[in-house]
C-alpha cells in the first residue's frame, strides 16, 4: 500500500467517524482541515463500517486513524488540564517505543536468531564424487 492510499484511507475512516459527532462539537474543527480530509477521503476505495454501539477504541479502524483523532481531540477540544495528561501519555508511549527499538536493534541481540530452524535430514542432499 502506498503512503498516499494509506493517507486517503485514514482520511476516509476519520470522516466516517466524524459523522457520528454532534455538530456543535464538529464546529470547533477547522473548516480547511475538514475540507482537506474530505478531499483525501474521496480517493479512498476503503469500505468503512462504524458500529455506533461500540466505543472508538473498539472500532475496527487503523491505529493511524485513532492517532489522528487523538491529535484532533488535543488540538480542538481538550482543556489545558487534558492537554497536559495527553502529553504525558504521548511521552510515555514514545519512551516505551524507543526502549523497544533500542532492545530490538541492540548490537548484542542484532545477530541472534530469534527462531530456531529445524532441518529435516531428508531435505539435505550431499554429493559424493
C-alpha positions in Angstrom: 0.0 0.0 0.0 1.4 3.4 -0.9 1.6 6.3 1.6 -0.9 8.2 -0.5 -3.5 5.4 -0.4 -2.9 4.9 3.3 -3.4 8.7 3.9 -6.6 8.5 1.8 -7.9 5.6 3.9 -7.1 7.3 7.2 -9.0 10.4 5.9 -12.0 8.3 4.9 -12.1 6.4 8.3 -11.9 9.7 10.1 -14.6 11.4 8.0 -16.9 8.4 8.6 -16.3 8.5 12.4 -16.9 12.3 12.5 -20.4 11.7 11.0 -21.4 10.4 14.5 -20.2 13.5 16.3 -22.6 16.3 17.2 -22.5 19.4 15.0 -21.6 21.7 18.0 -18.6 19.5 18.6 -17.6 19.5 14.9 -17.9 23.2 14.6 -14.7 23.5 16.6 -12.7 21.8 13.9 -11.0 24.0 11.2 -13.1 24.1 8.1 -10.0 23.9 5.9 -8.9 20.7 7.8 -12.3 19.1 7.3 -12.3 20.0 3.6 -8.8 18.5 3.1 -9.9 15.3 4.9 -13.0 15.1 2.7 -10.9 15.6 -0.4 -8.4 12.9 0.5 -11.3 10.5 1.5 -12.8 10.8 -2.0 -9.8 8.9 -3.4 -10.1 6.0 -1.0 -11.7 2.7 -2.0 -11.9 1.5 1.6 -15.2 0.4 2.9 -15.6 1.7 6.4 -18.1 0.2 8.8 -18.7 2.0 12.1 -20.7 0.4 14.8 -22.3 3.3 16.8 -22.8 1.0 19.7 -19.1 0.5 20.2 -16.6 2.8 21.7 -14.0 4.4 19.5 -11.2 2.1 20.7 -13.3 -0.9 19.9 -13.9 0.1 16.3 -12.2 -1.8 13.5 -10.2 1.2 12.3 -6.5 1.7 11.8 -4.1 2.8 14.5 -3.3 5.8 12.3 -6.9 6.9 12.3 -7.1 6.6 16.1 -3.9 8.6 16.3 -5.3 11.3 14.0 -8.5 11.5 16.1 -6.5 11.8 19.3 -4.5 14.7 17.7 -7.7 16.4 16.6 -9.1 16.0 20.1 -5.9 17.5 21.6 -5.9 20.4 19.1 -9.6 21.3 19.0 -11.3 20.1 22.1 -9.1 19.3 25.1 -8.9 21.6 28.1 -5.5 22.7 29.3 -5.5 20.0 32.0 -6.4 17.3 29.5 -3.7 18.5 27.2 -1.1 18.0 30.0 -2.4 14.5 30.6 -2.3 13.7 26.8 1.2 15.0 26.5 2.3 12.7 29.4 0.6 9.7 27.7 2.3 10.5 24.4 5.7 11.0 26.1 5.3 7.6 27.9 4.3 5.9 24.7 7.3 7.4 22.9 9.7 6.2 25.7 8.2 2.7 25.5 8.6 2.7 21.7 12.2 3.9 21.9 13.0 1.3 24.5 11.5 -1.5 22.3 13.5 -0.2 19.3 16.7 0.0 21.3 16.3 -3.6 22.6 15.4 -4.9 19.2 18.4 -3.3 17.5 20.9 -3.7 20.3 24.2 -4.9 18.8 24.3 -7.8 21.1 20.9 -9.0 20.0 21.0 -8.0 16.4 22.5 -11.1 15.0 21.0 -13.6 17.4 18.4 -15.9 15.8 15.0 -15.5 17.4 13.6 -18.6 15.9 15.4 -21.9 15.6 15.1 -23.6 12.3 14.6 -27.4 12.3 16.2 -29.1 9.3 14.8 -32.4 8.2 17.6 -34.9 7.3 15.6 -35.9 4.2 15.8 -32.4 2.8 19.6 -32.4 2.9 21.3 -33.9 -0.1 25.0 -34.5 -0.2 27.3 -35.0 -3.2 29.9 -37.6 -3.3 32.4 -37.9 -6.0 
